């Protein structure tokens, strides 16, 4: 059995090499081993940017250190910036991913349209509000799909993340954070929900984030780069590094 021992959030002062080496020394001294077992812990890297994760993966590989096995990051229908770099990196390098806050801090339940109670008032962090037209459109679409399917908006939001995970070549395991049994039951209810392709696509399109440079420039040039026949080229399942 393996335990996960993560590097936590970068502090902008310690280099990746130093932090990774520190963890490796702990392993070799036996401090990073699961109590009573000789199996070394595996390391996920939460909240690190893709360039730092890829460097840590390379260092661990070159130096035969305990491998980096995954990443953790926020991901939901109102926070999809991981689609730019983090998730393609995970797919290409064979890393797992544990996306957290699939309800966008409660925004995707629709409850904040009638009340401020919840994470918005109690915790005051890791929250989203309808601060942009896109977020309002996302909530509108989640509510509409929930009405169509006869389930709760929260279950639609979680079902979408699960379907997104199913369509990825990386292993994506969403992290949930129920605060009571009712919320846990709601999360578990999402396991029985199967969105149609049309519903999945509607939600994906309304929540999509601009990929920015250089991705958009590359996308615009593909037709020319592939000899004017981009529609006849089958992209590899695993993104090339």
Helices and strands as residue ranges (DSSP letters): H 16-28, E 43-46, H 50-62, E 68-74, G 81-83, H 86-93, E 96-100, G 104-109, G 111-113, H 119-122, H 133-149, H 153-166, H 181-189, G 190-192, H 197-207, H 215-225, G 230-232
